[in-house]
Amino acid sequence: MSQKPSERSGNKRSILSRIVRRIILVIWSLKGWKIDGGLPKGLQKYVIAGAPHSSNWDFVFFTGATAVEGIEPAFMGKHTLFQGIMKNFMYDMGGVPVDRSKRSNYVEQVAEEYARRDHMALVIAAEGTRSSNGEWKSGFYNIARAANVPIVAAWVDNDTNTLGFSDPIWPTQSYAETLTRIAAFMRSKLPDLDRYKVLEAQAARLLAEEKGETTA
């Protein structure tokens, strides 16, 4: 699980964050979401790479799912959000501040956060934006490699309000190989989802490029 606020600062969780979490769990329950394949047991640190990222509600549903699984997920946020009256709330909700103006890039900053913590499950929308055609950005992979932690792929079926998680996938030196394993898992869960077909094609293309081949 991710570190709790008391483990970071010695302070109790803010009232606002407690209220927000309760609201999220109520929404999760009312919407009838369910888990098909829970999080791996015994892992202390990992990256959760989820897709498709098709709704502003994704954060709510992933927070509800991880709460059911007994963890408090972390997420990346712009460092300026962790100031003033929002500071405690952002940390209590699992936020990890990232300062893109620093010489060290965000991957290094997040890897350092993993090193500081005993537990951390960082949730990343692997497609990057809701307007994605289904291809994944490599940020989740780069973070997992830098932090030396496994990746847990998370699939979502918005038609049946179901989501689930893969077994740990350790990133290899090849992004294409790692993405191929992830794509195979995602397709096994929702073989007809167009965005997962795009992901599989992306992985195949990257593998061919690594081998100096061309794709049709």
Accessible surface in RSA format (square Angstrom, percent):
REM  Atomic radii and reference values for relative SASA: ProtOr
REM  Chains: A
REM  Algorithm: Lee & Richards
REM  Probe-radius: 1.40
REM  Slices: 20
REM RES _ NUM      All-atoms   Total-Side   Main-Chain    Non-polar    All polar
REM                ABS   REL    ABS   REL    ABS   REL    ABS   REL    ABS   REL
RES MET A   1    78.69  40.8  69.84  46.2   8.85  21.1  58.38  49.6  20.31  26.9
RES SER A   2     1.36   1.1   1.33   1.8   0.03   0.1   1.33   2.8   0.03   0.0
RES GLN A   3    24.99  14.0  21.90  16.0   3.09   7.4   0.05   0.1  24.95  18.9
RES LYS A   4    89.33  43.6  89.33  54.8   0.00   0.0  33.47  30.1  55.86  59.5
RES PRO A   5     6.46   4.7   6.13   5.6   0.33   1.2   6.46   5.3   0.00   0.0
RES SER A   6    69.47  58.7  54.87  73.2  14.60  33.6  37.38  79.6  32.09  45.0
RES GLU A   7    92.64  53.2  59.36  44.9  33.27  79.2  34.70  67.1  57.93  47.3
RES ARG A   8    62.47  26.2  22.94  11.7  39.53  94.1  25.50  34.9  36.96  22.4
RES SER A   9    72.81  61.5  39.07  52.1  33.74  77.7  41.55  88.5  31.27  43.8
RES GLY A  10    64.48  79.5   0.00   N/A  64.48  79.5  29.94  82.2  34.54  77.4
RES ASN A  11    86.57  59.7  81.69  78.9   4.88  11.8  24.02  57.8  62.55  60.5
RES LYS A  12   191.90  93.6 170.94 104.9  20.96  49.9 118.25 106.4  73.66  78.5
RES ARG A  13    47.77  20.1  37.82  19.3   9.96  23.7   9.34  12.8  38.43  23.3
RES SER A  14    29.15  24.6  18.91  25.2  10.25  23.6  29.08  61.9   0.07   0.1
RES ILE A  15   119.24  67.9 115.53  86.1   3.71   8.9 115.53  83.2   3.71  10.1
RES LEU A  16    92.90  51.7  89.27  63.9   3.64   9.1  90.39  63.5   2.51   6.8
RES SER A  17     0.00   0.0   0.00   0.0   0.00   0.0   0.00   0.0   0.00   0.0
RES ARG A  18   104.72  44.0 102.17  52.1   2.55   6.1  34.30  46.9  70.42  42.7
RES ILE A  19    82.42  46.9  81.73  60.9   0.69   1.7  82.38  59.3   0.04   0.1
RES VAL A  20    37.44  24.6  37.33  33.8   0.12   0.3  37.44  32.5   0.00   0.0
RES ARG A  21    33.88  14.2  33.37  17.0   0.51   1.2  25.09  34.3   8.79   5.3
RES ARG A  22   161.73  67.9 159.72  81.4   2.01   4.8  54.38  74.3 107.36  65.1
RES ILE A  23    91.67  52.2  89.94  67.0   1.73   4.2  91.59  66.0   0.08   0.2
RES ILE A  24     7.85   4.5   7.85   5.8   0.00   0.0   7.85   5.7   0.00   0.0
RES LEU A  25    73.46  40.9  70.08  50.1   3.38   8.5  70.54  49.5   2.92   7.9
RES VAL A  26    83.82  55.2  80.22  72.6   3.60   8.7  83.77  72.8   0.04   0.1
RES ILE A  27    37.90  21.6  37.15  27.7   0.75   1.8  37.90  27.3   0.00   0.0
RES TRP A  28    18.98   7.6  18.98   9.2   0.00   0.0   8.33   4.4  10.65  17.3
RES SER A  29    77.83  65.8  58.64  78.3  19.19  44.2  27.38  58.3  50.45  70.7
RES LEU A  30   148.33  82.6 114.49  81.9  33.84  85.1 117.99  82.9  30.34  81.6
RES LYS A  31   110.36  53.8  97.33  59.7  13.04  31.0  43.54  39.2  66.82  71.2
RES GLY A  32    43.48  53.6   0.00   N/A  43.48  53.6  31.98  87.8  11.50  25.7
RES TRP A  33    17.36   7.0   3.47   1.7  13.89  32.6   2.36   1.3  15.00  24.3
RES LYS A  34   110.17  53.7 106.26  65.2   3.91   9.3  91.58  82.4  18.59  19.8
RES ILE A  35    44.86  25.5  13.09   9.8  31.77  76.6  13.15   9.5  31.71  86.1
RES ASP A  36    76.93  53.9  72.55  72.2   4.38  10.4  15.42  36.3  61.51  61.3
RES GLY A  37    37.79  46.6   0.00   N/A  37.79  46.6  28.66  78.6   9.13  20.4
RES GLY A  38    35.78  44.1   0.00   N/A  35.78  44.1  10.76  29.5  25.02  56.0
RES LEU A  39     7.67   4.3   3.60   2.6   4.07  10.2   3.60   2.5   4.07  11.0
RES PRO A  40    25.75  18.8   7.81   7.1  17.94  65.2  18.94  15.6   6.80  42.3
RES LYS A  41   165.34  80.7 135.45  83.1  29.90  71.2 112.25 101.0  53.10  56.6
RES GLY A  42    69.08  85.2   0.00   N/A  69.08  85.2  38.94 106.9  30.14  67.5
RES LEU A  43    42.93  23.9  31.71  22.7  11.22  28.2  32.60  22.9  10.33  27.8
RES GLN A  44    85.56  47.8  82.07  60.0   3.49   8.3  44.20  94.1  41.36  31.4
RES LYS A  45    58.13  28.4  52.71  32.3   5.42  12.9  26.70  24.0  31.44  33.5
RES TYR A  46     3.61   1.7   3.61   2.1   0.00   0.0   0.50   0.4   3.11   3.8
RES VAL A  47     0.00   0.0   0.00   0.0   0.00   0.0   0.00   0.0   0.00   0.0
RES ILE A  48     0.00   0.0   0.00   0.0   0.00   0.0   0.00   0.0   0.00   0.0
RES ALA A  49     0.00   0.0   0.00   0.0   0.00   0.0   0.00   0.0   0.00   0.0
RES GLY A  50     3.44   4.2   0.00   N/A   3.44   4.2   2.44   6.7   1.00   2.2
RES ALA A  51     0.91   0.8   0.00   0.0   0.91   2.1   0.84   1.2   0.07   0.2
RES PRO A  52     7.96   5.8   6.29   5.7   1.67   6.1   6.29   5.2   1.67  10.4
RES HIS A  53    39.39  21.5  37.77  26.3   1.62   4.2  19.11  19.7  20.28  23.6
RES SER A  54    48.97  41.4  24.81  33.1  24.17  55.7  22.32  47.5  26.65  37.3
RES SER A  55    29.22  24.7  24.94  33.3   4.28   9.9  22.09  47.0   7.14  10.0
RES ASN A  56   118.67  81.8  91.06  88.0  27.61  66.5  32.38  77.9  86.29  83.4
RES TRP A  57   121.98  49.0 121.63  58.9   0.35   0.8  91.81  49.0  30.17  48.9
RES ASP A  58    14.01   9.8  12.87  12.8   1.15   2.7  11.21  26.4   2.80   2.8
RES PHE A  59    89.73  44.9  81.72  50.6   8.00  20.8  87.34  53.0   2.39   6.8
RES VAL A  60    21.69  14.3  21.69  19.6   0.00   0.0  21.69  18.8   0.00   0.0
RES PHE A  61    17.16   8.6  17.16  10.6   0.00   0.0  17.16  10.4   0.00   0.0
RES PHE A  62    17.40   8.7  17.40  10.8   0.00   0.0  17.40  10.6   0.00   0.0
RES THR A  63     4.81   3.4   4.63   4.7   0.18   0.4   3.62   4.9   1.19   1.8
RES GLY A  64     0.00   0.0   0.00   N/A   0.00   0.0   0.00   0.0   0.00   0.0
RES ALA A  65     0.00   0.0   0.00   0.0   0.00   0.0   0.00   0.0   0.00   0.0
RES THR A  66     0.00   0.0   0.00   0.0   0.00   0.0   0.00   0.0   0.00   0.0
RES ALA A  67    37.45  34.4  17.60  27.2  19.86  45.2  21.11  29.7  16.34  43.3
RES VAL A  68    87.97  57.9  55.71  50.4  32.26  77.7  63.87  55.5  24.10  65.4
RES GLU A  69    37.79  21.7  19.89  15.0  17.90  42.6   3.54   6.9  34.25  28.0
RES GLY A  70    46.61  57.5   0.00   N/A  46.61  57.5  34.01  93.3  12.61  28.2
RES ILE A  71    19.20  10.9  14.91  11.1   4.29  10.3  16.15  11.6   3.05   8.3
RES GLU A  72    33.93  19.5  33.91  25.7   0.02   0.1  16.37  31.7  17.56  14.3
RES PRO A  73     8.32   6.1   7.88   7.2   0.44   1.6   7.94   6.6   0.37   2.3
RES ALA A  74     0.44   0.4   0.00   0.0   0.44   1.0   0.15   0.2   0.29   0.8
RES PHE A  75    40.80  20.4  40.80  25.3   0.00   0.0  40.80  24.7   0.00   0.0
RES MET A  76    57.69  29.9  35.30  23.4  22.39  53.3  34.30  29.2  23.39  31.0
RES GLY A  77    10.98  13.5   0.00   N/A  10.98  13.5  10.89  29.9   0.10   0.2
RES LYS A  78   137.24  67.0 126.18  77.4  11.06  26.3  72.56  65.3  64.69  68.9
RES HIS A  79    54.29  29.7  51.41  35.7   2.88   7.4  35.26  36.3  19.03  22.1
RES THR A  80    63.53  45.2  50.34  51.0  13.19  31.4  42.72  57.4  20.82  31.5
RES LEU A  81    85.17  47.4  82.68  59.1   2.49   6.3  85.07  59.7   0.10   0.3
RES PHE A  82    12.32   6.2   3.74   2.3   8.58  22.3   3.74   2.3   8.58  24.5
RES GLN A  83   103.78  58.0  93.27  68.2  10.51  25.0  36.77  78.3  67.01  50.8
RES GLY A  84    66.85  82.4   0.00   N/A  66.85  82.4  44.78 122.9  22.07  49.4
RES ILE A  85   173.78  98.9 143.19 106.7  30.59  73.7 152.25 109.6  21.53  58.4
RES MET A  86    74.74  38.7  74.74  49.5   0.00   0.0  51.10  43.4  23.64  31.3
RES LYS A  87   103.03  50.3 103.03  63.2   0.00   0.0  45.35  40.8  57.69  61.4
RES ASN A  88    88.86  61.3  86.72  83.8   2.14   5.2  13.41  32.3  75.45  72.9
RES PHE A  89    35.62  17.8  34.88  21.6   0.74   1.9  34.88  21.1   0.74   2.1
RES MET A  90    16.72   8.7  16.72  11.1   0.00   0.0   6.45   5.5  10.27  13.6
RES TYR A  91    63.39  29.6  63.29  36.0   0.10   0.3  35.79  26.9  27.60  34.0
RES ASP A  92     9.10   6.4   7.53   7.5   1.57   3.7   0.00   0.0   9.10   9.1
RES MET A  93     8.44   4.4   6.08   4.0   2.36   5.6   6.08   5.2   2.36   3.1
RES GLY A  94     5.52   6.8   0.00   N/A   5.52   6.8   5.52  15.1   0.00   0.0
RES GLY A  95     0.00   0.0   0.00   N/A   0.00   0.0   0.00   0.0   0.00   0.0
RES VAL A  96     2.81   1.8   2.81   2.5   0.00   0.0   2.81   2.4   0.00   0.0
RES PRO A  97    40.67  29.6  29.56  26.9  11.11  40.4  29.70  24.5  10.97  68.2
RES VAL A  98     7.78   5.1   6.28   5.7   1.49   3.6   6.28   5.5   1.49   4.1
RES ASP A  99    20.81  14.6  20.23  20.1   0.58   1.4   4.65  11.0  16.15  16.1
RES ARG A 100   177.09  74.4 146.04  74.4  31.05  73.9  66.40  90.8 110.68  67.1
RES SER A 101    98.80  83.5  58.81  78.5  39.98  92.1  53.36 113.6  45.43  63.7
RES LYS A 102   123.66  60.3 106.93  65.6  16.74  39.8  58.35  52.5  65.32  69.6
RES ARG A 103   248.90 104.5 208.16 106.1  40.74  97.0  93.01 127.1 155.89  94.5
RES SER A 104    35.14  29.7  28.41  37.9   6.74  15.5  23.50  50.0  11.64  16.3
RES ASN A 105    80.69  55.6  72.33  69.9   8.36  20.1  34.57  83.2  46.12  44.6
RES TYR A 106    49.67  23.2  47.88  27.2   1.79   4.7  29.60  22.2  20.07  24.7
RES VAL A 107    19.88  13.1  19.88  18.0   0.00   0.0  19.88  17.3   0.00   0.0
RES GLU A 108    82.91  47.6  80.74  61.1   2.17   5.2  30.94  59.8  51.97  42.4
RES GLN A 109    19.69  11.0  15.60  11.4   4.09   9.7  11.20  23.8   8.49   6.4
RES VAL A 110     0.09   0.1   0.04   0.0   0.04   0.1   0.09   0.1   0.00   0.0
RES ALA A 111    16.20  14.9  12.17  18.8   4.03   9.2  12.44  17.5   3.76  10.0
RES GLU A 112    90.76  52.1  86.98  65.8   3.78   9.0  33.96  65.7  56.81  46.4
RES GLU A 113    22.19  12.7  22.19  16.8   0.00   0.0   0.53   1.0  21.66  17.7
RES TYR A 114     2.71   1.3   2.67   1.5   0.04   0.1   2.71   2.0   0.00   0.0
RES ALA A 115    83.38  76.7  49.78  76.8  33.60  76.4  58.04  81.7  25.35  67.1
RES ARG A 116   159.36  66.9 126.49  64.5  32.87  78.3  73.38 100.3  85.98  52.1
RES ARG A 117     4.11   1.7   2.01   1.0   2.09   5.0   1.30   1.8   2.80   1.7
RES ASP A 118   100.82  70.6  92.49  92.1   8.34  19.7  18.48  43.5  82.34  82.1
RES HIS A 119    50.34  27.5  50.34  35.0   0.00   0.0  26.85  27.7  23.49  27.3
RES MET A 120     0.00   0.0   0.00   0.0   0.00   0.0   0.00   0.0   0.00   0.0
RES ALA A 121     0.04   0.0   0.04   0.1   0.00   0.0   0.04   0.1   0.00   0.0
RES LEU A 122     0.03   0.0   0.03   0.0   0.00   0.0   0.03   0.0   0.00   0.0
RES VAL A 123    31.15  20.5  23.51  21.3   7.64  18.4  23.51  20.4   7.64  20.7
RES ILE A 124    21.47  12.2  17.55  13.1   3.92   9.5  21.16  15.2   0.31   0.8
RES ALA A 125    42.02  38.6  25.51  39.4  16.50  37.5  29.09  41.0  12.93  34.3
RES ALA A 126     2.15   2.0   0.00   0.0   2.15   4.9   1.75   2.5   0.40   1.1
RES GLU A 127     0.77   0.4   0.43   0.3   0.34   0.8   0.00   0.0   0.77   0.6
RES GLY A 128    37.28  46.0   0.00   N/A  37.28  46.0  16.73  45.9  20.55  46.0
RES THR A 129    77.81  55.3  74.87  75.9   2.93   7.0  68.85  92.5   8.95  13.5
RES ARG A 130   117.32  49.3 101.71  51.8  15.62  37.2  10.57  14.4 106.75  64.7
RES SER A 131   105.28  89.0  67.43  90.0  37.85  87.2  56.43 120.2  48.85  68.4
RES SER A 132    22.92  19.4   5.57   7.4  17.36  40.0  13.90  29.6   9.02  12.6
RES ASN A 133    97.52  67.3  80.28  77.6  17.24  41.5  44.67 107.5  52.85  51.1
RES GLY A 134     0.01   0.0   0.00   N/A   0.01   0.0   0.00   0.0   0.01   0.0
RES GLU A 135    55.92  32.1  53.86  40.7   2.05   4.9  11.49  22.2  44.42  36.3
RES TRP A 136     7.30   2.9   0.61   0.3   6.70  15.7   0.23   0.1   7.08  11.5
RES LYS A 137   132.43  64.6 128.79  79.0   3.64   8.7  74.48  67.0  57.95  61.7
RES SER A 138    42.80  36.2  38.07  50.8   4.74  10.9  11.55  24.6  31.26  43.8
RES GLY A 139    13.78  17.0   0.00   N/A  13.78  17.0  10.68  29.3   3.10   6.9
RES PHE A 140     1.66   0.8   0.38   0.2   1.28   3.3   0.38   0.2   1.28   3.7
RES TYR A 141    15.90   7.4  15.90   9.0   0.00   0.0  13.30  10.0   2.60   3.2
RES ASN A 142    57.16  39.4  53.73  51.9   3.43   8.3  10.52  25.3  46.64  45.1
RES ILE A 143     0.21   0.1   0.21   0.2   0.00   0.0   0.21   0.2   0.00   0.0
RES ALA A 144     0.00   0.0   0.00   0.0   0.00   0.0   0.00   0.0   0.00   0.0
RES ARG A 145   107.64  45.2  87.39  44.5  20.25  48.2  18.12  24.8  89.52  54.3
RES ALA A 146    57.28  52.7  18.89  29.2  38.39  87.3  31.30  44.1  25.98  68.8
RES ALA A 147    20.45  18.8   0.00   0.0  20.45  46.5   5.04   7.1  15.40  40.8
RES ASN A 148   115.61  79.7 103.88 100.4  11.73  28.2  25.84  62.2  89.77  86.8
RES VAL A 149     5.85   3.8   5.60   5.1   0.25   0.6   5.85   5.1   0.00   0.0
RES PRO A 150     3.68   2.7   3.68   3.4   0.00   0.0   3.68   3.0   0.00   0.0
RES ILE A 151     0.00   0.0   0.00   0.0   0.00   0.0   0.00   0.0   0.00   0.0
RES VAL A 152     0.00   0.0   0.00   0.0   0.00   0.0   0.00   0.0   0.00   0.0
RES ALA A 153     0.00   0.0   0.00   0.0   0.00   0.0   0.00   0.0   0.00   0.0
RES ALA A 154     0.00   0.0   0.00   0.0   0.00   0.0   0.00   0.0   0.00   0.0
RES TRP A 155    10.08   4.0  10.08   4.9   0.00   0.0   9.91   5.3   0.17   0.3
RES VAL A 156     6.46   4.3   4.81   4.4   1.66   4.0   4.81   4.2   1.66   4.5
RES ASP A 157    22.60  15.8  20.99  20.9   1.61   3.8   1.66   3.9  20.93  20.9
RES ASN A 158    62.03  42.8  43.33  41.9  18.70  45.0  29.98  72.2  32.05  31.0
RES ASP A 159   142.44  99.8 105.13 104.6  37.31  88.2  29.06  68.4 113.38 113.1
RES THR A 160    70.77  50.3  58.97  59.8  11.79  28.1  64.82  87.1   5.95   9.0
RES ASN A 161    40.74  28.1  40.74  39.4   0.00   0.0   3.35   8.1  37.38  36.1
RES THR A 162    11.61   8.3  11.61  11.8   0.00   0.0   9.43  12.7   2.17   3.3
RES LEU A 163     0.21   0.1   0.21   0.1   0.00   0.0   0.21   0.1   0.00   0.0
RES GLY A 164     0.00   0.0   0.00   N/A   0.00   0.0   0.00   0.0   0.00   0.0
RES PHE A 165    10.30   5.2   0.00   0.0  10.30  26.8   0.00   0.0  10.30  29.5
RES SER A 166     4.83   4.1   2.51   3.4   2.32   5.3   4.17   8.9   0.66   0.9
RES ASP A 167   113.55  79.5 108.22 107.7   5.33  12.6  26.16  61.6  87.39  87.2
RES PRO A 168    43.77  31.9  31.06  28.3  12.72  46.2  31.06  25.6  12.72  79.0
RES ILE A 169     8.96   5.1   8.95   6.7   0.01   0.0   8.96   6.5   0.00   0.0
RES TRP A 170   129.40  51.9 126.94  61.4   2.46   5.8 106.74  56.9  22.65  36.8
RES PRO A 171    17.79  13.0   3.96   3.6  13.83  50.3   3.96   3.3  13.83  86.0
RES THR A 172    52.08  37.0  45.16  45.8   6.92  16.5  52.08  70.0   0.00   0.0
RES GLN A 173   159.86  89.4 133.07  97.2  26.79  63.8  36.30  77.3 123.56  93.7
RES SER A 174    16.57  14.0  12.87  17.2   3.70   8.5  16.07  34.2   0.49   0.7
RES TYR A 175    39.00  18.2  36.29  20.6   2.71   7.0  36.29  27.3   2.71   3.3
RES ALA A 176     1.32   1.2   0.77   1.2   0.54   1.2   0.77   1.1   0.54   1.4
RES GLU A 177    85.65  49.2  82.41  62.3   3.25   7.7  23.37  45.2  62.28  50.9
RES THR A 178     0.46   0.3   0.00   0.0   0.46   1.1   0.46   0.6   0.00   0.0
RES LEU A 179     0.01   0.0   0.00   0.0   0.01   0.0   0.01   0.0   0.00   0.0
RES THR A 180    50.53  35.9  49.85  50.5   0.68   1.6  49.85  67.0   0.69   1.0
RES ARG A 181   125.49  52.7 116.16  59.2   9.33  22.2  47.76  65.3  77.73  47.1
RES ILE A 182     0.00   0.0   0.00   0.0   0.00   0.0   0.00   0.0   0.00   0.0
RES ALA A 183     1.38   1.3   1.38   2.1   0.00   0.0   1.38   1.9   0.00   0.0
RES ALA A 184    59.23  54.5  48.22  74.4  11.02  25.1  53.06  74.7   6.17  16.4
RES PHE A 185    39.66  19.8  33.30  20.6   6.36  16.6  39.01  23.7   0.65   1.9
RES MET A 186     0.00   0.0   0.00   0.0   0.00   0.0   0.00   0.0   0.00   0.0
RES ARG A 187    52.42  22.0  51.06  26.0   1.35   3.2  11.71  16.0  40.71  24.7
RES SER A 188    79.75  67.4  42.08  56.2  37.67  86.8  48.70 103.7  31.05  43.5
RES LYS A 189    81.12  39.6  61.27  37.6  19.86  47.3  18.20  16.4  62.92  67.0
RES LEU A 190    32.17  17.9  30.81  22.0   1.36   3.4  32.17  22.6   0.00   0.0
RES PRO A 191    67.45  49.2  66.65  60.8   0.80   2.9  66.65  55.0   0.80   5.0
RES ASP A 192   118.25  82.8 104.33 103.8  13.91  32.9  34.21  80.5  84.04  83.8
RES LEU A 193    56.50  31.5  50.92  36.4   5.59  14.0  54.87  38.5   1.63   4.4
RES ASP A 194    98.66  69.1  96.49  96.0   2.17   5.1  32.96  77.6  65.71  65.5
RES ARG A 195    47.24  19.8  46.18  23.5   1.07   2.5  26.86  36.7  20.39  12.4
RES TYR A 196     0.75   0.4   0.72   0.4   0.04   0.1   0.72   0.5   0.04   0.0
RES LYS A 197    86.09  42.0  81.33  49.9   4.77  11.3  42.17  38.0  43.92  46.8
RES VAL A 198    44.00  29.0  41.42  37.5   2.58   6.2  43.68  38.0   0.32   0.9
RES LEU A 199     0.05   0.0   0.05   0.0   0.00   0.0   0.05   0.0   0.00   0.0
RES GLU A 200    73.12  42.0  72.27  54.7   0.85   2.0  23.45  45.4  49.67  40.6
RES ALA A 201    60.00  55.2  49.78  76.8  10.22  23.2  56.50  79.6   3.50   9.3
RES GLN A 202    10.59   5.9  10.18   7.4   0.41   1.0   0.02   0.0  10.57   8.0
RES ALA A 203     1.84   1.7   1.84   2.8   0.00   0.0   1.84   2.6   0.00   0.0
RES ALA A 204    54.95  50.5  46.70  72.1   8.25  18.8  50.70  71.4   4.25  11.3
RES ARG A 205    79.11  33.2  78.76  40.1   0.34   0.8  37.07  50.7  42.04  25.5
RES LEU A 206    37.31  20.8  36.41  26.1   0.89   2.2  36.42  25.6   0.88   2.4
RES LEU A 207    39.65  22.1  39.65  28.4   0.00   0.0  39.65  27.8   0.00   0.0
RES ALA A 208     9.56   8.8   7.51  11.6   2.05   4.7   9.22  13.0   0.34   0.9
RES GLU A 209   101.21  58.1  80.43  60.9  20.78  49.5  40.53  78.4  60.68  49.5
RES GLU A 210   100.29  57.6  60.02  45.4  40.27  95.9  42.30  81.8  58.00  47.4
RES LYS A 211   143.06  69.8 108.29  66.4  34.76  82.8  66.44  59.8  76.61  81.6
RES GLY A 212    67.89  83.7   0.00   N/A  67.89  83.7  35.10  96.3  32.79  73.4
RES GLU A 213   101.24  58.1  86.96  65.8  14.28  34.0  35.07  67.8  66.17  54.0
RES THR A 214   133.11  94.7 104.58 106.0  28.53  68.0  75.69 101.7  57.42  86.8
RES THR A 215    74.50  53.0  44.50  45.1  30.00  71.5  33.69  45.3  40.81  61.7
RES ALA A 216   155.09 142.6  72.08 111.2  83.01 188.8 111.89 157.6  43.20 114.4
END  Absolute sums over single chains surface
CHAIN  1 A    11109.7       8919.0       2190.7       6126.7       4982.9
END  Absolute sums over all chains
TOTAL         11109.7       8919.0       2190.7       6126.7       4982.9
